[in-house]
Amino acid sequence: MRHGEAPAPERPTQPLTRPHIVAAGLRLLEREGAAGLSMRKLAGELGKAPAAVYRHVSDKRELMSLLFDEVSRRIVLPEVGDDPRAAVLEAAQSAHRVMEEHGWIAAGMLDGALLGATSMRLSEFILDALVRDGMSDAQAARLDVAIWQYLVGHLVAVRAAPYPPVPGGDEDYPTVRRVAPLVASMSDHERFTAGLVVLLDGAFAEPRAARDDTAGHGGTAGHGGTVAHDDAATREAPSVSPSLSPSGADAVE
């Protein structure tokens, strides 16, 4: 600055917002992976002090959930129309493609870190499509859990151990050896879809339990006004479905 000149005005700093944090978090996550993501590194990516980031996001767990929600918005949920099975298949395939592109998602779901509104949106879509097709709540819940477990399990298994060669000599495991080239020739997404089709075909072939849409009843209404219970409704199954987790989304702190 020359003598007598007024100092240049300071450039205003851009206020920090959650969208800025999410965008920076995704850049850092895709570049360094989940292990390289920390609140301190995120602050450095943003050019801010860590305290400024903590005013918007409480911890890494909440950050991961926000990042998952952002990525999951790319999951396409089709119109259900008159073919709920095809709609559920398409939604699950879309979820698999999106999650396959971002390897950190499956590991985060296993430890319960990735619960959020978008994951609830996918389960809501699946459950609503199944119930509209005539499944009881219990039948729909079991299939929703199975889809999530298969989806996450497939992603984890593929990353941990791609389809291995068959060990031993030519006489060992003859059926496995004959079938192995067929499986090996499929892409990961094709294998996922093939298994998903088997899962959906079995579930949609189940007889539909009669339903009672009146709130407060312990079962579903059968003929003559009696209450017909779905026998499996009383059995509690383990769940990795975000919507059916015992603690739900409120468990994320």
N, C-alpha and C positions, 0 to 999 in steps of 0.2 A: 504494500500500500504506500503510495506517495504521500509526502508531507502535505497536510491540509485536506486530504481526501477523507470522506466519511467511510467508516468500516463497512465492508460488504455485509448485507443482512445474513443471519444464520439460516441455513436451509431447514425448514421444518421437518421434524422426524415423523415418519408415518406411524400412526397409532397401531399398536399390536392387537390383532383380532384372532379369534379361533380359526377362521379360514386361512390366515397367514401361517398359523402354527401347524395346521393340518398339511398344507402344501409343503412346508419345510420338512415336516416329519416324514412325509412320503418320499421326498428326495433323499433324505438321509437313510431311510429304511431300505429303499431299493439299491442304494449305493453300498451300504455297509452291513445290511442284514439286521435282524432283531438284536443280535448280540452287540452290535455296534451302536445301537440306539440308546441314548440316555438323555435325561433332561438337560444336563450340562452341554452335551454336544448339540442338542437342539437349539439351546440359547445361542451357542456360537454360530450355528447355521443362520440364525435370524439376526445376528449382530446385536443381541440384547443381553442384559444381565439375567441370570437364572431366575431371580426373584420376579422379574417381569413375566416370564413364562408361567411360573407357578400361580400367578394371579388368575390365569385362564384355565389351566389344567393342573389338577391336584397331584398327579404322579404318572409314572410310565404306564401303569395299568389303564388309567383313563385315556391316556394318549393312544395306546394301542387300540382301544375300543373305538375311538374317534377315527383312526386311520382305517380300521376295518369297515366301519360304516361308510366312509368315503369311497373306498374301493368297491364295496358291495352295491353301491348305487348303479354299477354297470351291469348287474344281474338283470336280465330281461324276464319280466313276468308277463306271459301272453294272456290274451283273453281266454277265459275258460271255455266259453261256448257250449256245445253239446258233447264235447269229448274231454272230460276232466282228466282221464288217464294221459292223453297226449299233452295236455297243458302242464301237468305235473312233471312228465318226462322232459318237456322242453325247458321248464324252469330249473330243474335239477341239472340238466346238461349245461345250461348257461352258468349256473353257480359253479359247476366243476371247472369250466373254462376260465372263469374269472379267478378262482382260487388257485388253479394250476399255474397261472401267470405270476402269482405272488406267493412264493414258497413259504413265507413267514406266517401265512394265515392258519394253515392246518395245525402247526405247533402251538400257536396262540389259542386256538379253540380247545385243544386238549387240556391246557391248564386253566381254562375258564376265563382267560383274559379278554376274550373277544365277544362280548355281549353288547348288543346295542339295538337301536331302532330298526336298522336295515335288516339285521338277522331276524328280528321279530316279524318284519314285513314278509320275508320268505316263508317262515313257518305259518303265518296267518294265511298266506296264499295257498299253501299246500293243504292245510287243515280245512279251509273253507271249500276248496275244490272237492275234497274227499267227502265232506259232510253233504255238500250239495248233490253229490252222486248217490247219496243214500247210505253211506257208512254211518255207523253209530259214532259217538264221540270217542269211545274206547277204541274202536277199529281205526279211526282216523289218527288218534294219538299214537297207537302202536306203529302205524306205517310212517308217520312223520319222524318218530324216533329212529326207525330203521333206516330211512333215507339219509338222515343226518349222520348216523353212525357209519353207514356205508360210504358216504361222501368223504367224511374226514378220514376214515380208515384207509380208503383207497389212496388219498393224497399222501398220507404219511407212509404207507407201504411202498408206493412208487419211489418216493424220495429216499427211503431207507435202503431198499433192495430191489433194483429193477429185475425183471424176469430172468432167473438164473439159468445157465445151461444144465442139462440133466447129467448128474454124476454117474460113474460106473461104466461098465462095458455095454456092448450092444444088447446083451441078453438081460440086463438089469432094467427093471421098470419099463417093460415093453409098451404098455398103454400110454404112460406118461411120455415116453420118447416119441410115440407116434403123434400124440396130440400137441406136444410142445411147439413144433414149428408153426402150427396154426395160431397159437396164442402169441408167440414171439413176432409173428407177422403183423399183429394188430398194434395200432398206436395206443398210448395210454388212455386217450379219450374214448377210443373204440372199445377197449376192455371195460372201461367204466360203464359205458352205455349198455353193453351186452349184459353185464350183471344187473344193472338197474332195470332193464326190461324184464328179466327173470323175476326180480323182486316185485315189480308192479303187477306183472301178470298173475302172480300168486295171490297178491292182496286183493286185486280187483275181481278175482274169481271166487272169493269168499262169499257165502250167503250174507245178505244184508240183515242186520238185526233191526227189528221194529223200533221206531223212535217215538219218544214222548217229548214234545217241545215245551211242555209246561214246566216252568222253573219250580224247583223244590222237590221234584220226584226223584226217588233213588234209583230209578231204572228207566226202561223204555216201554211205552205202552204197547201191549199186544192186543189180540182180538178179544172182543167182549169187555174191554175196559180194564183188563188185568194188566199188571206191570210185569213185563218180561225183561229180565236183567241179562246183559251181556256177561257171560260167566267170567271173561277175562278182565272185565272192568274193575273187579275187586283185586286183581293182582297188580302190584306195583312193579314196574320195570325200570332198570337203570336208564338214564337219559343223557345224551349229549346234545339234544335239541335245545337251542337257547330258549324257546318259548315254553318248554316242558321241564326245564331244570327246576328242582325243588325250590331253589332260592330265587330263580328268575333273574331278570335284569337288575333288580335292586341289590343283588349281591355284589355288584361291581362298585368299589369305593375308590 
